[in-house]
Amino acid sequence: MTYQARSLKGDEVSADQLAASTSDSSAPAVIQKRRSLSRPVLTLLMVIIGVVFLLPLLWLILASFNPGADDTLALPHPFSLTNYHLVIHAGAGAAIMNSLYLAGVSTIIATAVSTMAGFMLARRKIRFKGLILILVLFLTGLPVTLLLIPTYQIFVDLGWLNSKFYTSLVLASMSVPFSIWLLKNFIGQVPGEFEEAAAIEGASEISILFRIVIPLIIPGILVSAILTFINSWGSFLIPLVLDANPSDTPGAVGIYQFMSANGQVQFGQLAAYSVLFSVPVIILYLISSRWLSGGFSFAGGVKG
Amino acid sequence: MAKIALRRVTKSFGSKVAVDDLNLEIEDGEFVIVVGPSGCGKTTTLRMIAGFETPNMGTLHIGGTLMNHVPPKDRNLAMVFQNYALFPHMSVERNLSFGLRIRHTSKKDINTQVHEIAEMLSIDGLLDRKPSQLSGGERQRVALGRALLRKPQAFLLDEPLSNLDAALRTQMRFELKRIHTQFPVTTVYVTHDQVEAMTMADRIVLMNKGEIQQVARPETLYADPANVFAAGFIGSPKINLFSAQVDHSGGQSVLHCLATAIPVTTEIADRLRSAHSETVTIGIRPEEIVLRSPMDHNPGQADISGIVEVIEPLGAETHIAVRVGNETLTCRTPPRSGFEVGSAINLCFDVAQATIFDGTSGLRLC
């Protein structure tokens, strides 16, 4: 049986709630028991999710050392580096270098453009700023496939096809909208007094950007650069369509040579190639993790 | 060094008028303090001088040159910010030399000047440290040093002491005054602290609601406030302000206030009569009220009974709040005056020493 009572605030509370609120010892015990039951269940769930994500990676590593690998998860027998030898001789090194070129150039261009655009959008009074920002936000959601045909036509007209540099320009432009938003927000966090102090000391706009703002948002610039790099590194469709030169083939396109037209797949070589293709990104993460975890520090610059 | 002149300057943000028709001339080498409550437009005025805001109307001249649209970098001014604004990624030395490096001064000159200024401000041992490794006072000195090093046309200081503790603030007040004596550069200093204004300024500009209320030397501002706001803002403890009804009907003019009728001198009576003021606000400073035993009324002197409400002993002096009718008057007395809370007391003041303002406009009548 429950009865209705009124709390001090005037809202109705049930007898159960009253009992729970007045009992000193039983309520915490029940909560603790519930917690002790839910913890192993949650852990088990997380382990299952983890295994689901890790299994393909485990297959990738095991298969890369297995010359006779297929699509099943098995220990390499015999353990061999043959797959690695074969993919390196098949031009994996050159493909990775091409990927490095495309990702590197596009990262430099996109980061430079986005930093300057982000600075102006974060700090200066610009007419139709809100509209520009909405437009930039809209561009971040545009699918590559939508832009590819007109871009291809422009490349044909300008004679830019089969060029690594111009291809990396397109890759950069794909990352610029998102990077602008990211960097605009990072720059917005820099206290305005720093810029005003620099301006009154005689610094020009460009000097303020390079001497004050950029050094203060290095972690943010790194985040943006890494995201652009990874985006360009894994890009498949743009280099495939815009650069048909075989010597320019990047890693993401080159991976297809291990899948033949009649459906036969060289799983071992495919795995070894994928492992090699992942190494630069992993190294990049390791190097930048120190910066990324650091966050921004304006300590001592302004009080408050 | 330069003269700064603002003529008919107005600045609004949307529909809010921050500074309204401001006229101000700051002489060469003068130390002017702009003081007023929050939102009175003092910081906006300073930011317009610095070039961070552009006036909507009016002109701003620095050193005789029209500056309305000159960017901050070309105004040759130095500014100390409320929050220091030291560049956190640079050492003290690089913070100090920032302006010189921007101007491509030779390394040798930079080194000499930085060390000179660091020695003067006692921060020569901190040159390699980052701002985060400094105390509040040290940061403030570095910010001052950065401004001084440039040898600008004028210094602008935006509440530079507000983040320091009381002891350090007093010390820095002396320091700033000493520096200004050493380098008599035109200085515009913004604060909401009347003690800073009274102790440091050659002239005080008192602002409220975007308008200048009074521009005067500190002692003039205290003794001869132009209106009720000026009287109420300057002075600690605050001036006692209460309203009174003017009565010219009898043989002698009297002011009905504090549950009594205070006779006034003929001179005051004539001024009140010519101003046609029926209601006035009387302002009397706490030190001008004398607490004593009952005595004869003299023309021009008020003798009023009250009850001691609060006693605040401050060591060198004691503030006593006395309840008189519906008003509470604060009196400043010597220490150990022997009064007790709740006891009856007689207080008197010379109406000639009081400031009388028009009850409607708030402007000073006599």
Interface residues (C-beta under 8 A of the other chain):
Chain A: P191 E193 F194 E196 A197 A198 A199 I200 E201 G202 A203 S204 S207 R211 I212 P215 L216 S297 F298 A299 G300 G301 V302 K303 G304
Chain B: A50 G51 F52 P71 P72 K73 D74 R75 N76 L77 A78 M79 F81 N83 Y84 A85 L86 F87 P88 H89 F98 G99 I102 R103 K130 P131 S132 Q133 L134 G136 R139 R146 R150 L156 N163
